[in-house]
């Protein structure tokens, strides 16, 4: 599957001087299910540059192949200021699926690294954790990984390393990445910093009110049962103590 991070980098290269904003949102529900959402926004200048030559956004930015991996892809939405945005989302049924979904977005060398999500249910509360990092220093242009392109540049007496360094800086200036983690009872937002690695550490602990109530009810019922049992036992002892002791009559004849 073609990684979306490659498309974002390609956009940033194409739209030098413009802005490409990517926001990844991880929503985790009480039961551990949820959805990962990616919102990509191009500013007005980026939209104009992308559609130069009567091209269309949907033709220049090809992401339909993500549907085969279970992603729900929306349509491009245009704003009054000339910008345009698109939303992609993929649901999960367990937190341990989040790492794989993030991996589909970022790949091995993209800006999102070491993503993990957990849900631990204790006796009285449930804890949720999402960790990882936004590593904008890890973004690459892809020039060094393309031998044909490197060869073509070299044949033209162009230094591939110089081109790579120049484009990389332009990418870092054009692309911004933000991660929003919504857990039950809390929300954490982390914004990437150009050329740096920023940690993502979102956690929360939620009391299981229903389980607490059930435990309290069970304790009360147990106490009542113990009181009733001991109370009945004491009553039986008192009844036996009050009962007359039968007397033996030596003159009585056996039946």
ChimeraX commands (.cxc) that place a marker at each C-alpha (Angstrom):
marker #1 position 0.00,0.00,0.00 radius 0.5
marker #1 position 1.28,3.44,-0.85 radius 0.5
marker #1 position 1.99,5.32,2.36 radius 0.5
marker #1 position 0.08,8.55,2.87 radius 0.5
marker #1 position 3.21,10.17,4.26 radius 0.5
marker #1 position 4.76,9.89,0.79 radius 0.5
marker #1 position 1.82,11.81,-0.63 radius 0.5
marker #1 position 2.15,14.51,2.01 radius 0.5
marker #1 position 5.84,14.93,1.26 radius 0.5
marker #1 position 5.10,15.02,-2.46 radius 0.5
marker #1 position 2.56,17.77,-1.85 radius 0.5
marker #1 position 5.04,19.74,0.21 radius 0.5
marker #1 position 7.64,19.46,-2.55 radius 0.5
marker #1 position 5.10,20.51,-5.17 radius 0.5
marker #1 position 3.80,23.38,-3.07 radius 0.5
marker #1 position 7.00,25.08,-2.01 radius 0.5
marker #1 position 6.10,28.33,-0.27 radius 0.5
marker #1 position 2.62,27.03,0.55 radius 0.5
marker #1 position 1.25,25.30,3.63 radius 0.5
marker #1 position 0.14,21.69,4.08 radius 0.5
marker #1 position -1.35,20.97,7.51 radius 0.5
marker #1 position -1.99,17.41,8.70 radius 0.5
marker #1 position -3.87,16.61,11.90 radius 0.5
marker #1 position -4.12,13.05,13.18 radius 0.5
marker #1 position -6.84,12.46,15.78 radius 0.5
marker #1 position -7.05,9.31,17.87 radius 0.5
marker #1 position -10.44,8.87,19.56 radius 0.5
marker #1 position -10.61,6.07,22.14 radius 0.5
marker #1 position -14.01,5.14,23.55 radius 0.5
marker #1 position -14.82,3.64,26.96 radius 0.5
marker #1 position -14.83,0.07,25.65 radius 0.5
marker #1 position -11.45,0.47,23.88 radius 0.5
marker #1 position -12.86,0.88,20.40 radius 0.5
marker #1 position -12.48,4.11,18.45 radius 0.5
marker #1 position -11.30,5.76,15.26 radius 0.5
marker #1 position -8.15,7.30,13.82 radius 0.5
marker #1 position -8.83,10.36,11.68 radius 0.5
marker #1 position -6.54,12.29,9.37 radius 0.5
marker #1 position -7.43,15.83,8.30 radius 0.5
marker #1 position -5.28,17.37,5.56 radius 0.5
marker #1 position -5.63,21.05,4.71 radius 0.5
marker #1 position -4.06,23.02,1.86 radius 0.5
marker #1 position -3.99,26.81,2.01 radius 0.5
marker #1 position -5.35,28.89,-0.87 radius 0.5
marker #1 position -1.94,29.23,-2.49 radius 0.5
marker #1 position -1.44,25.50,-2.31 radius 0.5
marker #1 position -4.82,24.83,-3.93 radius 0.5
marker #1 position -4.02,27.22,-6.78 radius 0.5
marker #1 position -0.61,25.65,-7.33 radius 0.5
marker #1 position -2.05,22.12,-7.27 radius 0.5
marker #1 position -4.76,22.95,-9.79 radius 0.5
marker #1 position -2.43,24.78,-12.18 radius 0.5
marker #1 position -3.04,23.75,-15.77 radius 0.5
marker #1 position -6.73,22.98,-15.16 radius 0.5
marker #1 position -5.87,20.00,-12.94 radius 0.5
marker #1 position -8.17,18.84,-10.13 radius 0.5
marker #1 position -7.26,18.17,-6.52 radius 0.5
marker #1 position -8.68,14.66,-6.65 radius 0.5
marker #1 position -6.51,13.91,-9.68 radius 0.5
marker #1 position -3.29,15.38,-8.29 radius 0.5
marker #1 position -3.68,13.86,-4.81 radius 0.5
marker #1 position -4.41,10.18,-5.37 radius 0.5
marker #1 position -5.42,8.44,-2.14 radius 0.5
marker #1 position -8.23,6.19,-3.33 radius 0.5
marker #1 position -5.98,3.15,-2.89 radius 0.5
marker #1 position -6.25,3.57,0.88 radius 0.5
marker #1 position -9.84,2.34,0.62 radius 0.5
marker #1 position -8.53,-1.19,0.08 radius 0.5
marker #1 position -6.97,-0.99,3.55 radius 0.5
marker #1 position -10.31,-0.09,5.14 radius 0.5
marker #1 position -10.00,3.69,5.19 radius 0.5
marker #1 position -13.08,5.85,4.77 radius 0.5
marker #1 position -12.19,8.73,2.44 radius 0.5
marker #1 position -14.22,11.91,2.25 radius 0.5
marker #1 position -14.35,14.40,-0.57 radius 0.5
marker #1 position -12.40,17.65,-0.84 radius 0.5
marker #1 position -14.13,20.49,0.98 radius 0.5
marker #1 position -13.42,24.04,-0.18 radius 0.5
marker #1 position -13.58,27.05,2.13 radius 0.5
marker #1 position -14.43,30.67,1.32 radius 0.5
marker #1 position -10.78,31.67,1.79 radius 0.5
marker #1 position -9.73,29.40,-1.08 radius 0.5
marker #1 position -8.27,26.63,1.08 radius 0.5
marker #1 position -9.34,23.00,0.76 radius 0.5
marker #1 position -9.39,20.06,3.15 radius 0.5
marker #1 position -10.07,16.34,3.11 radius 0.5
marker #1 position -10.75,13.80,5.88 radius 0.5
marker #1 position -9.79,10.15,6.07 radius 0.5
marker #1 position -10.70,7.80,8.91 radius 0.5
marker #1 position -10.35,4.20,10.00 radius 0.5
marker #1 position -12.13,2.56,12.92 radius 0.5
marker #1 position -10.64,0.08,15.37 radius 0.5
marker #1 position -12.20,-2.33,17.86 radius 0.5
marker #1 position -9.22,-2.63,20.23 radius 0.5
marker #1 position -6.41,-0.24,21.24 radius 0.5
marker #1 position -3.75,-2.70,20.06 radius 0.5
marker #1 position -4.87,-1.96,16.47 radius 0.5
marker #1 position -3.91,1.72,16.73 radius 0.5
marker #1 position -0.19,1.13,16.12 radius 0.5
marker #1 position -0.90,-0.63,12.83 radius 0.5
marker #1 position -3.29,2.08,11.66 radius 0.5
marker #1 position -0.77,4.82,12.46 radius 0.5
marker #1 position 1.80,2.74,10.61 radius 0.5
marker #1 position -0.40,2.76,7.52 radius 0.5
marker #1 position -0.34,6.54,7.64 radius 0.5
marker #1 position 3.31,7.15,8.39 radius 0.5
marker #1 position 5.27,4.10,7.30 radius 0.5
marker #1 position 8.73,3.29,8.61 radius 0.5
marker #1 position 10.26,6.70,7.85 radius 0.5
marker #1 position 7.30,9.04,8.25 radius 0.5
marker #1 position 6.75,11.67,10.95 radius 0.5
marker #1 position 4.70,9.49,13.33 radius 0.5
marker #1 position 6.85,7.07,15.31 radius 0.5
marker #1 position 6.51,4.36,17.97 radius 0.5
marker #1 position 2.74,4.69,18.32 radius 0.5
marker #1 position 1.15,2.51,21.00 radius 0.5
marker #1 position -2.29,2.46,22.64 radius 0.5
marker #1 position -3.38,0.43,25.66 radius 0.5
marker #1 position -6.42,-0.07,27.85 radius 0.5
marker #1 position -6.03,-1.73,31.27 radius 0.5
marker #1 position -9.12,-2.55,33.27 radius 0.5
marker #1 position -8.54,-2.77,37.00 radius 0.5
marker #1 position -10.87,-3.67,39.85 radius 0.5
marker #1 position -12.27,-0.16,40.36 radius 0.5
marker #1 position -10.97,1.85,37.38 radius 0.5
marker #1 position -9.81,1.62,33.77 radius 0.5
marker #1 position -6.64,3.30,32.50 radius 0.5
marker #1 position -6.01,4.42,28.91 radius 0.5
marker #1 position -2.64,5.33,27.38 radius 0.5
marker #1 position -1.52,6.52,23.94 radius 0.5
marker #1 position 2.19,7.14,23.40 radius 0.5
marker #1 position 4.52,7.81,20.48 radius 0.5
marker #1 position 6.24,10.75,18.86 radius 0.5
marker #1 position 6.01,13.30,16.05 radius 0.5
marker #1 position 9.44,13.17,14.45 radius 0.5
marker #1 position 9.65,15.83,11.74 radius 0.5
marker #1 position 13.40,15.31,11.61 radius 0.5
marker #1 position 12.69,11.87,10.11 radius 0.5
marker #1 position 10.92,13.19,7.00 radius 0.5
marker #1 position 12.85,12.50,3.81 radius 0.5
marker #1 position 12.47,13.73,0.21 radius 0.5
marker #1 position 12.93,10.26,-1.25 radius 0.5
marker #1 position 15.70,11.39,-3.62 radius 0.5
marker #1 position 18.37,9.20,-2.03 radius 0.5
marker #1 position 16.09,6.16,-2.24 radius 0.5
marker #1 position 15.57,6.59,-6.01 radius 0.5
marker #1 position 18.70,5.35,-7.86 radius 0.5
marker #1 position 17.36,6.45,-11.26 radius 0.5
marker #1 position 16.77,9.99,-10.04 radius 0.5
marker #1 position 20.18,10.15,-8.39 radius 0.5
marker #1 position 21.79,8.92,-11.62 radius 0.5
marker #1 position 19.90,11.45,-13.75 radius 0.5
marker #1 position 20.93,14.34,-11.48 radius 0.5
marker #1 position 24.53,13.19,-11.43 radius 0.5
marker #1 position 24.61,12.95,-15.23 radius 0.5
marker #1 position 23.43,16.55,-15.36 radius 0.5
marker #1 position 26.28,17.50,-13.01 radius 0.5
marker #1 position 23.81,18.31,-10.26 radius 0.5
marker #1 position 24.70,17.35,-6.69 radius 0.5
marker #1 position 21.84,15.09,-5.43 radius 0.5
marker #1 position 22.82,15.80,-1.83 radius 0.5
marker #1 position 22.50,19.57,-2.33 radius 0.5
marker #1 position 19.10,19.18,-4.00 radius 0.5
marker #1 position 18.00,16.80,-1.24 radius 0.5
marker #1 position 19.04,19.24,1.49 radius 0.5
marker #1 position 17.32,22.19,-0.16 radius 0.5
marker #1 position 14.06,20.32,-0.73 radius 0.5
marker #1 position 14.13,18.88,2.77 radius 0.5
marker #1 position 14.24,22.34,4.32 radius 0.5
marker #1 position 11.39,23.48,2.07 radius 0.5
marker #1 position 9.35,20.44,3.11 radius 0.5
marker #1 position 9.93,21.21,6.79 radius 0.5
marker #1 position 8.77,24.78,6.21 radius 0.5
marker #1 position 5.67,23.74,4.27 radius 0.5
marker #1 position 4.42,20.74,6.28 radius 0.5
marker #1 position 2.97,20.88,9.80 radius 0.5
marker #1 position 1.78,17.85,11.75 radius 0.5
marker #1 position -0.42,17.77,14.84 radius 0.5
marker #1 position -1.72,14.82,16.87 radius 0.5
marker #1 position -4.87,15.01,19.02 radius 0.5
marker #1 position -5.61,12.16,21.44 radius 0.5
marker #1 position -9.13,12.02,22.89 radius 0.5
marker #1 position -9.44,9.55,25.76 radius 0.5
marker #1 position -12.43,9.06,28.08 radius 0.5
marker #1 position -12.35,12.12,30.30 radius 0.5
marker #1 position -9.30,13.84,28.76 radius 0.5
marker #1 position -7.87,15.34,25.57 radius 0.5
marker #1 position -4.21,15.92,24.65 radius 0.5
marker #1 position -2.85,17.89,21.69 radius 0.5
marker #1 position 0.76,17.64,20.50 radius 0.5
marker #1 position 2.18,19.80,17.71 radius 0.5
marker #1 position 5.27,18.78,15.78 radius 0.5
marker #1 position 8.33,21.02,15.68 radius 0.5
marker #1 position 10.30,21.38,12.46 radius 0.5
marker #1 position 13.43,19.23,12.52 radius 0.5
marker #1 position 12.73,17.86,16.00 radius 0.5
marker #1 position 11.17,14.87,17.73 radius 0.5
marker #1 position 8.28,15.64,20.08 radius 0.5
marker #1 position 6.93,12.97,22.42 radius 0.5
marker #1 position 3.25,12.01,22.56 radius 0.5
marker #1 position 2.15,10.89,26.03 radius 0.5
marker #1 position -1.58,10.90,26.72 radius 0.5
marker #1 position -3.10,8.98,29.62 radius 0.5
marker #1 position -6.13,8.93,31.86 radius 0.5
marker #1 position -7.79,6.77,34.50 radius 0.5
marker #1 position -11.56,6.51,34.77 radius 0.5
marker #1 position -13.43,5.10,37.76 radius 0.5
marker #1 position -15.76,2.25,36.90 radius 0.5
marker #1 position -18.83,3.55,38.75 radius 0.5
marker #1 position -21.00,0.63,37.75 radius 0.5
marker #1 position -18.46,-1.90,39.01 radius 0.5
marker #1 position -17.99,0.06,42.26 radius 0.5
marker #1 position -21.78,0.02,42.85 radius 0.5
marker #1 position -21.96,-3.72,42.13 radius 0.5
marker #1 position -19.10,-4.40,44.55 radius 0.5
marker #1 position -20.78,-2.30,47.26 radius 0.5
marker #1 position -24.08,-4.11,46.72 radius 0.5
marker #1 position -22.30,-7.46,46.91 radius 0.5
marker #1 position -20.57,-6.44,50.18 radius 0.5
marker #1 position -23.87,-5.26,51.70 radius 0.5
marker #1 position -25.60,-8.51,50.70 radius 0.5
marker #1 position -22.73,-10.51,52.18 radius 0.5
marker #1 position -22.92,-8.57,55.45 radius 0.5
marker #1 position -26.69,-9.06,55.60 radius 0.5
marker #1 position -26.28,-12.79,54.94 radius 0.5
marker #1 position -23.68,-13.10,57.70 radius 0.5
marker #1 position -25.86,-11.15,60.18 radius 0.5
marker #1 position -28.90,-13.28,59.33 radius 0.5
marker #1 position -26.92,-16.51,59.68 radius 0.5
marker #1 position -25.37,-15.58,63.01 radius 0.5
marker #1 position -28.66,-14.12,64.22 radius 0.5
marker #1 position -30.50,-17.34,63.40 radius 0.5
marker #1 position -27.82,-19.42,65.07 radius 0.5
marker #1 position -28.05,-17.33,68.24 radius 0.5
marker #1 position -31.85,-17.63,68.24 radius 0.5
marker #1 position -31.65,-21.40,67.96 radius 0.5
marker #1 position -29.24,-21.53,70.89 radius 0.5
marker #1 position -31.57,-19.41,73.04 radius 0.5
marker #1 position -34.53,-21.57,72.12 radius 0.5
marker #1 position -32.68,-24.68,73.15 radius 0.5
marker #1 position -31.63,-23.04,76.43 radius 0.5
marker #1 position -35.24,-22.18,77.29 radius 0.5
marker #1 position -36.64,-25.62,76.52 radius 0.5
marker #1 position -37.49,-27.73,79.71 radius 0.5
marker #1 position -35.13,-30.59,80.48 radius 0.5
marker #1 position -37.04,-33.88,80.32 radius 0.5
marker #1 position -37.16,-35.76,83.67 radius 0.5
marker #1 position -36.64,-39.47,84.06 radius 0.5
marker #1 position -39.39,-41.34,85.99 radius 0.5
marker #1 position -38.10,-44.68,87.25 radius 0.5
marker #1 position -41.65,-45.94,87.84 radius 0.5
marker #1 position -42.83,-45.29,84.35 radius 0.5
marker #1 position -43.24,-48.30,82.20 radius 0.5
marker #1 position -41.65,-48.44,78.83 radius 0.5
marker #1 position -44.04,-48.55,75.94 radius 0.5
marker link #1:1,2 radius 0.2
marker link #1:2,3 radius 0.2
marker link #1:3,4 radius 0.2
marker link #1:4,5 radius 0.2
marker link #1:5,6 radius 0.2
marker link #1:6,7 radius 0.2
marker link #1:7,8 radius 0.2
marker link #1:8,9 radius 0.2
marker link #1:9,10 radius 0.2
marker link #1:10,11 radius 0.2
marker link #1:11,12 radius 0.2
marker link #1:12,13 radius 0.2
marker link #1:13,14 radius 0.2
marker link #1:14,15 radius 0.2
marker link #1:15,16 radius 0.2
marker link #1:16,17 radius 0.2
marker link #1:17,18 radius 0.2
marker link #1:18,19 radius 0.2
marker link #1:19,20 radius 0.2
marker link #1:20,21 radius 0.2
marker link #1:21,22 radius 0.2
marker link #1:22,23 radius 0.2
marker link #1:23,24 radius 0.2
marker link #1:24,25 radius 0.2
marker link #1:25,26 radius 0.2
marker link #1:26,27 radius 0.2
marker link #1:27,28 radius 0.2
marker link #1:28,29 radius 0.2
marker link #1:29,30 radius 0.2
marker link #1:30,31 radius 0.2
marker link #1:31,32 radius 0.2
marker link #1:32,33 radius 0.2
marker link #1:33,34 radius 0.2
marker link #1:34,35 radius 0.2
marker link #1:35,36 radius 0.2
marker link #1:36,37 radius 0.2
marker link #1:37,38 radius 0.2
marker link #1:38,39 radius 0.2
marker link #1:39,40 radius 0.2
marker link #1:40,41 radius 0.2
marker link #1:41,42 radius 0.2
marker link #1:42,43 radius 0.2
marker link #1:43,44 radius 0.2
marker link #1:44,45 radius 0.2
marker link #1:45,46 radius 0.2
marker link #1:46,47 radius 0.2
marker link #1:47,48 radius 0.2
marker link #1:48,49 radius 0.2
marker link #1:49,50 radius 0.2
marker link #1:50,51 radius 0.2
marker link #1:51,52 radius 0.2
marker link #1:52,53 radius 0.2
marker link #1:53,54 radius 0.2
marker link #1:54,55 radius 0.2
marker link #1:55,56 radius 0.2
marker link #1:56,57 radius 0.2
marker link #1:57,58 radius 0.2
marker link #1:58,59 radius 0.2
marker link #1:59,60 radius 0.2
marker link #1:60,61 radius 0.2
marker link #1:61,62 radius 0.2
marker link #1:62,63 radius 0.2
marker link #1:63,64 radius 0.2
marker link #1:64,65 radius 0.2
marker link #1:65,66 radius 0.2
marker link #1:66,67 radius 0.2
marker link #1:67,68 radius 0.2
marker link #1:68,69 radius 0.2
marker link #1:69,70 radius 0.2
marker link #1:70,71 radius 0.2
marker link #1:71,72 radius 0.2
marker link #1:72,73 radius 0.2
marker link #1:73,74 radius 0.2
marker link #1:74,75 radius 0.2
marker link #1:75,76 radius 0.2
marker link #1:76,77 radius 0.2
marker link #1:77,78 radius 0.2
marker link #1:78,79 radius 0.2
marker link #1:79,80 radius 0.2
marker link #1:80,81 radius 0.2
marker link #1:81,82 radius 0.2
marker link #1:82,83 radius 0.2
marker link #1:83,84 radius 0.2
marker link #1:84,85 radius 0.2
marker link #1:85,86 radius 0.2
marker link #1:86,87 radius 0.2
marker link #1:87,88 radius 0.2
marker link #1:88,89 radius 0.2
marker link #1:89,90 radius 0.2
marker link #1:90,91 radius 0.2
marker link #1:91,92 radius 0.2
marker link #1:92,93 radius 0.2
marker link #1:93,94 radius 0.2
marker link #1:94,95 radius 0.2
marker link #1:95,96 radius 0.2
marker link #1:96,97 radius 0.2
marker link #1:97,98 radius 0.2
marker link #1:98,99 radius 0.2
marker link #1:99,100 radius 0.2
marker link #1:100,101 radius 0.2
marker link #1:101,102 radius 0.2
marker link #1:102,103 radius 0.2
marker link #1:103,104 radius 0.2
marker link #1:104,105 radius 0.2
marker link #1:105,106 radius 0.2
marker link #1:106,107 radius 0.2
marker link #1:107,108 radius 0.2
marker link #1:108,109 radius 0.2
marker link #1:109,110 radius 0.2
marker link #1:110,111 radius 0.2
marker link #1:111,112 radius 0.2
marker link #1:112,113 radius 0.2
marker link #1:113,114 radius 0.2
marker link #1:114,115 radius 0.2
marker link #1:115,116 radius 0.2
marker link #1:116,117 radius 0.2
marker link #1:117,118 radius 0.2
marker link #1:118,119 radius 0.2
marker link #1:119,120 radius 0.2
marker link #1:120,121 radius 0.2
marker link #1:121,122 radius 0.2
marker link #1:122,123 radius 0.2
marker link #1:123,124 radius 0.2
marker link #1:124,125 radius 0.2
marker link #1:125,126 radius 0.2
marker link #1:126,127 radius 0.2
marker link #1:127,128 radius 0.2
marker link #1:128,129 radius 0.2
marker link #1:129,130 radius 0.2
marker link #1:130,131 radius 0.2
marker link #1:131,132 radius 0.2
marker link #1:132,133 radius 0.2
marker link #1:133,134 radius 0.2
marker link #1:134,135 radius 0.2
marker link #1:135,136 radius 0.2
marker link #1:136,137 radius 0.2
marker link #1:137,138 radius 0.2
marker link #1:138,139 radius 0.2
marker link #1:139,140 radius 0.2
marker link #1:140,141 radius 0.2
marker link #1:141,142 radius 0.2
marker link #1:142,143 radius 0.2
marker link #1:143,144 radius 0.2
marker link #1:144,145 radius 0.2
marker link #1:145,146 radius 0.2
marker link #1:146,147 radius 0.2
marker link #1:147,148 radius 0.2
marker link #1:148,149 radius 0.2
marker link #1:149,150 radius 0.2
marker link #1:150,151 radius 0.2
marker link #1:151,152 radius 0.2
marker link #1:152,153 radius 0.2
marker link #1:153,154 radius 0.2
marker link #1:154,155 radius 0.2
marker link #1:155,156 radius 0.2
marker link #1:156,157 radius 0.2
marker link #1:157,158 radius 0.2
marker link #1:158,159 radius 0.2
marker link #1:159,160 radius 0.2
marker link #1:160,161 radius 0.2
marker link #1:161,162 radius 0.2
marker link #1:162,163 radius 0.2
marker link #1:163,164 radius 0.2
marker link #1:164,165 radius 0.2
marker link #1:165,166 radius 0.2
marker link #1:166,167 radius 0.2
marker link #1:167,168 radius 0.2
marker link #1:168,169 radius 0.2
marker link #1:169,170 radius 0.2
marker link #1:170,171 radius 0.2
marker link #1:171,172 radius 0.2
marker link #1:172,173 radius 0.2
marker link #1:173,174 radius 0.2
marker link #1:174,175 radius 0.2
marker link #1:175,176 radius 0.2
marker link #1:176,177 radius 0.2
marker link #1:177,178 radius 0.2
marker link #1:178,179 radius 0.2
marker link #1:179,180 radius 0.2
marker link #1:180,181 radius 0.2
marker link #1:181,182 radius 0.2
marker link #1:182,183 radius 0.2
marker link #1:183,184 radius 0.2
marker link #1:184,185 radius 0.2
marker link #1:185,186 radius 0.2
marker link #1:186,187 radius 0.2
marker link #1:187,188 radius 0.2
marker link #1:188,189 radius 0.2
marker link #1:189,190 radius 0.2
marker link #1:190,191 radius 0.2
marker link #1:191,192 radius 0.2
marker link #1:192,193 radius 0.2
marker link #1:193,194 radius 0.2
marker link #1:194,195 radius 0.2
marker link #1:195,196 radius 0.2
marker link #1:196,197 radius 0.2
marker link #1:197,198 radius 0.2
marker link #1:198,199 radius 0.2
marker link #1:199,200 radius 0.2
marker link #1:200,201 radius 0.2
marker link #1:201,202 radius 0.2
marker link #1:202,203 radius 0.2
marker link #1:203,204 radius 0.2
marker link #1:204,205 radius 0.2
marker link #1:205,206 radius 0.2
marker link #1:206,207 radius 0.2
marker link #1:207,208 radius 0.2
marker link #1:208,209 radius 0.2
marker link #1:209,210 radius 0.2
marker link #1:210,211 radius 0.2
marker link #1:211,212 radius 0.2
marker link #1:212,213 radius 0.2
marker link #1:213,214 radius 0.2
marker link #1:214,215 radius 0.2
marker link #1:215,216 radius 0.2
marker link #1:216,217 radius 0.2
marker link #1:217,218 radius 0.2
marker link #1:218,219 radius 0.2
marker link #1:219,220 radius 0.2
marker link #1:220,221 radius 0.2
marker link #1:221,222 radius 0.2
marker link #1:222,223 radius 0.2
marker link #1:223,224 radius 0.2
marker link #1:224,225 radius 0.2
marker link #1:225,226 radius 0.2
marker link #1:226,227 radius 0.2
marker link #1:227,228 radius 0.2
marker link #1:228,229 radius 0.2
marker link #1:229,230 radius 0.2
marker link #1:230,231 radius 0.2
marker link #1:231,232 radius 0.2
marker link #1:232,233 radius 0.2
marker link #1:233,234 radius 0.2
marker link #1:234,235 radius 0.2
marker link #1:235,236 radius 0.2
marker link #1:236,237 radius 0.2
marker link #1:237,238 radius 0.2
marker link #1:238,239 radius 0.2
marker link #1:239,240 radius 0.2
marker link #1:240,241 radius 0.2
marker link #1:241,242 radius 0.2
marker link #1:242,243 radius 0.2
marker link #1:243,244 radius 0.2
marker link #1:244,245 radius 0.2
marker link #1:245,246 radius 0.2
marker link #1:246,247 radius 0.2
marker link #1:247,248 radius 0.2
marker link #1:248,249 radius 0.2
marker link #1:249,250 radius 0.2
marker link #1:250,251 radius 0.2
marker link #1:251,252 radius 0.2
marker link #1:252,253 radius 0.2
marker link #1:253,254 radius 0.2
marker link #1:254,255 radius 0.2
view
